[in-house]
Structures are given as structure tokens and as C-alpha cells.
């Protein structure tokens, strides 16, 4: 089926595909021992994958200095398209000095496996402190995203990439639905409006409430938990996915919801990452994107609704995907239902909401979160996972 039958065009107009053909793959493999090589960390490996499958369209490779400067300073690519997070491949000076512009550089994953190549077009230095303060709004090394920037090499390598081959996800092969496939599924179901949902946390009642509120107004819901690198104290991806499977089985209309994994790494960049997450879901074929309280935040670095306000600073047409903004949801004892301050008549004393941190503490003590916070099947799944 042709592109124009999709509900929404990918960012930049066409879906990038940088997965090597069989002939290209064999050619790269034949040369593999003679190519200069760079070892990728987990995040760069995820980024390579996301570029190759079109999740980061219109990027066909790691950013050069022109795009990098525009993104860091102005949240746009050089061509004017909105883009909020730099996608770069950083190496130390010694590695950079050993590479020549024009080289095809072999890219190995953290285990040393040959996974792709970059056609090296540029090498450039950058200001780590400036990137941190612009993108993350802080240069505090306690911030996990900032720490990554300061720990990585001081030279960025730029150029188009090729992923050697698309491997099935080691944990969730049946949920590995790449953008070309998600778009096909939306077409097959006749969905014209699709809302995407991003999460790195297990699903709780507040999530379920806003997902279903959104689903009342669109044709389909694309549940898209992130399974790339996250903080060490985040709930592991396999546990989160089991919680979603439980919800799909018992609490969601299966014909109106698709569950898939997002293989990207988490940046914890708050407002800027909310834009980034929306653009990625646009590439997967979503027309709308849920932005809740403290989206992609960490600690107290961002205001509660900063991630919603940032959408108002960008040209809605250029962005091309509509944010659906939700206030913090809670269980209202007065109405005995989920609600937000927009719909609940209760005062703070009649509202039950627990933070992810509080829930993790409860689970570690062997206590189940109350049914007002979490569906019982999900709570018991989390409890048994925390004991393991």
C-alpha cells in the first residue's frame, strides 16, 4: 500500500529505511575485518536501530554539526523541521583521530558484535556543558541524562548509517512492531486517528484512565512502552510488559488497542523529550500523543506540566502530531472513580494517588498497592517480581 493511505505522513514526509539489503550486508561482512571500528554503548546501539527502522525519520544517520547546533539551540533541524534531542555518536579523541572522513566505520554493539556501519562524513567537537543546560536544563551530574553527556567522548562522528540486519528483539519478539508494520496495522484496521502512549513505568490506574479517556475520542490506542536503556532503579522492561499483557487481557478492548515495544533509550530530558517522544510516535503512524504529568521527567528538574507547555512553543503544523494533555489522575473517594481536578469535586483528603517511588517502596516491603491505585492482577505481578 502506498504512503498516502496512512493516517499521517512520517516526520519529513517519508519513512527512512537504513537496514542493509542482503547484498549490502554480505559486502559489509566481507570487509568487516579490514574496517576501522567503533564500539557503541547501549544508547548508541538503540539509536542506530531507531534510525535504521525509521523511528527517527528524517534522520538517516548520526547528526552533523549543522543539525546538532540547530537542535541544541533552537529545537529544529537545519532544514527547519522541529526536532528536540540531539542524536549523536560520541567517541574519545584517540578514536576520532584514528578515523578518516570518507571511511566506512564498523559499528559494534556493547558485546563486540558487528551490528552496523557509519559512512563517516564529519567529525566535530562540542560543548558538553552547553548541550546539558540546553537539552536537560541543568548540568547537574546527578541527572542521569546529563551524566551520559559528560561521560561520553568529546568528539561526535557524523554520517549516514546502515544496520546490518534487523534482529528479533531478544525478550519481546512478538511485540517488535517497527514503524512500517505499525502503519500497516493501522491501515488494516481502518484507523484514521491513533493516540500513542509512552511509558517507562508499570501501568497503574491513572495511566489506564487517561489512556481510556483518549481512546474515547480516537479510533485506536498504540501502547508503546520504552524497553531501551533506563535507570537502574526503574522497573525492568519484562515486568512492565507483563503488566501490560495483563491489562490487555482483562481491561482493554483488544480490537482498539495495539501493544508494541519502543526500542529507544530513555534520556530523562523532560519537556524536550516529550517532543521527541511525540515525533517518534508520529513516525510509527500516530496522529495524537498523550502528554501527562511530568512527562519524561526525573527528580525535581522540571515543572509538573512543563512538558505540556513546550508544545505551545512549536508550530503545530510543522510538528504534525497533536498532543493530548492530561492532568494528574487519581482515585476520587467522593465519586468512587478515577478523576482529575478538572472532573472531581473532592478536596486533597479524598484523593488517592501514589508516586512510583512510593509504590516501589511498598512492593519492596511486600505490601500490595491499594486497588484504587493498581489493578489487583498488576499489583500481584509487581509484588512477585520485586520478591524475585
N, C-alpha and C positions, 0 to 999 in steps of 0.2 A: 504493500500500500504506500501511497506517496505521502510526503511530509505534510502537505496542506490539509490532509484529512484529520490531522491531530488537533486537539482542542487548543493547543498553544505551541508556538514555534520555540525551539531551543534558544537560549541566550545567544544573540549574534546571528540567528537565522538558520543555522544548520548544525546537526549533531556531529561533533568531532568523533572520528574513529582512528585511534592510533594503535590498534592491535595489529601486529605484523601478520602479513599473509604467510601461508606455508612456505612459499618460495623465499620471502624475506627472512623468515625465521631460520631456514636452513642456511642461508647466506651468512647471517649473523653468527650462527653456531659454528660454521666452518672457520670463521675468522676469530672466534672467541678468545683463543689463547694468545693471539697477537695484539689484541686491542688493549689500550690503556684502560684501567678500571677504577671505578669509584664505588665504595660500599655505602649503601643507603641505610639510614636509620628507619625505624618503624613508620614515622610520619611521612618521610620522603617516599617510602615504598607505597604507602596508601595514596599519596599524591600522584605518583606515577600511574597507578591503577585508575584513579579517578579521571585523570587527563585522558588516558587511553580509551576508556569506555564512554567518554562524552559527558561525564558528570560535571566536569569543569569547563564545558564549552563556553566561550570560543577558544579557550587555551589549547594549543596543540603541543605545548612543552612548558618547561620552566621559564619564568619571566626574565626578560632582559631589562636593562637599566631604565629604558624609557617607560615601559609599563610599570615597573617596580616603583619608580618615583611618583608617577601619577596616582597609583593605588594607595601608597603610603600617605601621600599629602592631600589627595583630593577624592579618594574613593571612586576613581574612574580608570579605565584602561586608556592607553594613549589614543585609541580611536573614539573615545567619548562614552563608551558603554559603562554603566555602573558596575563596579567591582570593588569589594571592600577589604579583602585579605590578600597580602602578597603570597604567591605560591612560588617558592624559590628552592633551589638546590644549593646548599651551602657546604663548602669544604674548607679545610685549613690552607694556609698559604703554600705550604710544601706540596700538597696535592695539586693545587691550582697551577703552580709553576711547572709541574711535570706534564701539563696538558697543553696542546696547541690548538688554536682556533682552526676549525675545519676537521678536527679529529672526530671519528665516531668513537664514543667512550662507552665501554661496557659498564652497565649498572648491576651491581649485585645486591641482594637483599641482606638483612642482618645476619642470616645464616651462611652467607657466602655463595648463595645460588644465583646464577646468571638469570636476571629477570627482564632486562630491557637495555636499551641504548639511548644515548642523547647525542644528537648531531650538534657538536659544540660551536655556537655562533659568537658567543661573547663571554667574557669573564669580567667581573666588576666587584669592587669593594663597596661596602655600605656602612651606614652609621647605626649600630645596634640600639643605642640609647634612643635615637630618634625614631626608629621603627617601633620600639617598645612603647614609647609615650604616645605616638600617633595611633597605633593599632590597638593597644591594650589600655591606653590612658594611664599607664603607670610604668615605672622602671623598677618596681619592687621585685626582687628575686624570689619572694615568697609566692608570687603569682606564677602558676605552672606554665602559662604560655610565654611569659617574659623569660622564665628560666631557660626554656628551649632556645629562644633567640640568643641569649647570652652564652649558652653552652655550645652553640653550633659554630662552624667555621666562619672565617671573616671574609671569604670570597664567594660570590654567587656564580654558579655556572648556568648559562642560558642556552636554550636551543630546543628544537622540536625533539620529541621522544617517540620511541616505539616500545610497546610492551611485547615481550617475546611471544607469550601466549596467555590466553585467558584461562586461568586455572579455577576449578571449582573451589568455593570457599571451604577451608578445612573443617569448620564447625557447622556452617549453615548453608550447604549447597542448594537445598530446595528453596531457600529464601534469597538466593543471589539473583535478583531481577535487575539487570542493567537497564539504562535509560531506553535503549531501542526496544527492549522487551516490555517494560512498563507502559510505554506509549502504545505498543501493540495491544496489550491487555485492556487499556482504557478504551481504545478504538473498538475492540471486540465487544466490550460491554456497553458501548454506546454512550459512555460518559462524556459529557461536554464540559462539566465543571468538576474539578477534583481538588480536594484540600489535602495538603501534605502536613504531616506532624513529625517533628524532630524530637528525639529524646535520648538522653544518656542514662536515665534513671528508670527503675522499675515503675510500671504503671500503677497509679493509685486512683481513688475515686474522683479527685479533682481533674486529673487528666481525662478520665473517661467522660466526665461531664462536659468539658469543653470540646472534646472530640465529637461527642454526640450533638452538642449544640451546633457545631459547624456542619455536621452531616445533615442536619435538618434543612440546610439551605443550598447544598450542592448534591451532585449525583453520586460521588464516591469519595471515600476516605483512603488515603495512602499512608499507612502507619509505617514509619521509616526510622526505626531505632538505629543509632550510630554504633558500629561494632569495631571501629578502628581504635587506635591508642587513646586511652583515657587515664585519669589519675589513678594511682594505686589504691586509693580508698573508695573509688566508685564501685558499685555492684558489678560483678563480672558479666560480660555480654551473654554467656549461655544462660545464666539465671534470669536476666531481663527478658531474653527471648522466650523462655519457658513461661514466664508470667504473661507475655503477650499471647502465646498459644492458648493458655487457659482462658484469657479474655475473649479470644476469637471463638473458642468452642462454646462458651457459655453466655457471653454478654453482648456480642456484636452480630448484626445481620451479615452473614458471610458473603452474600451476593453484592453487598455495597462497600465492602472493605477489603483491601489488599495489604498483606503484611510482607514487607521486604526489608533486607538489611541495607544500611548505608555504610560502605566500607571505609569512609573517610576517618581521619584522625580528628580528635577534639582539640580546639585551640583555646577555649575559655575566654574568647575575646568579647563577650557580652554583646553590645549593640552592633558592632561591626560584624560579628559572627552571625547575628540574626539575619542580616542582609545576605551574607554568604550562604547560609543555610537555605534561604528562600530561593536564591539563584540556582543552587544545586537542584532543588525540587522542581523548579521551572524546567530544567534540563530533563528531569525524569518525566515531565509531562503534566505537572500540577499547575492549575490556574490560580489557586489560592494557597496560603500558607499560614498556619496558626502561630501567633506570637503571644506567649503568655507572660507571666510574671518572671522577671529576672532571667530572660532567655539567654542561655549560654554563659551565664554569669558564674562567678566563683568568689567566695568571701564577700567582702563589702566594697568591692572595687567599682560597682555600677549601681545607679539608682534603680529602684524596683521596676520602673516602666521605661527606662532609657532605651531599651531595645525596641519598644514600640514607637517612641518619639523619632528615632533616627529615620524611620521610613518616610516621615513627613518632610525630610530634608532632601529627598531624591525625587527626580522626575518620575512620576508613576508610570507614564507610558514607556519610558526608557527601561525602567525596572521590569515591567511586563508581567509581574505576578502580584496579585492583590494580598496584602497582609490582612488576616482576620485577628483583631486584637481582643484579648480576653483578660479580664481582671482575675485576681487570685480567687479561686473557688474554694469553698469549704462546706462542711455539713451544717445546715441550719437546724438547730433543735426545735425552733419555733414552728417551722413549716415541715419539719421532718423530711427534708430533701436537700440535695446539693444546690448551692446557690452562689452568687457573688453579691457584693454590696449593691450592685445595680438591681438585684431582684429580691434580696432578703430584707424583711422588716426587723431582723434581730439586731441586738447590740453585741459587742465583742464577747460578752459572757455566754451567749447562746451559740457561738460558732466553734466548731471543732476543726482545727487544721493543725497538722503536724509537719514539721520540716523533715526533709530527707535525712538530715543528721540525727534528729530525734528518733526517727523510725529505726535507723541503723543501730542506735544505742539500745532501743527496746529489743530488737532482734538478737543483739549480742547477749542480752540478759536472759534470753529465752522467752521473752514476752511477745505475744502477738499484737500487732496494731489493731485498734478497735474497728469493727465492721463499717463504722461511719467514715473511716479513712481508707480502708483497703478491703476489697472483696475477700471473703474468708479463704477461698482456694488459693488466691495470690499470696495472702499473708502466710499460710502454712508452707507454701513453696519457698518463700523467702526465709522463713524460720529454719526449715530443714537445710537450706543452702548455707545459712550462717553457721549452723552447727557443724557442718561437714568439714 
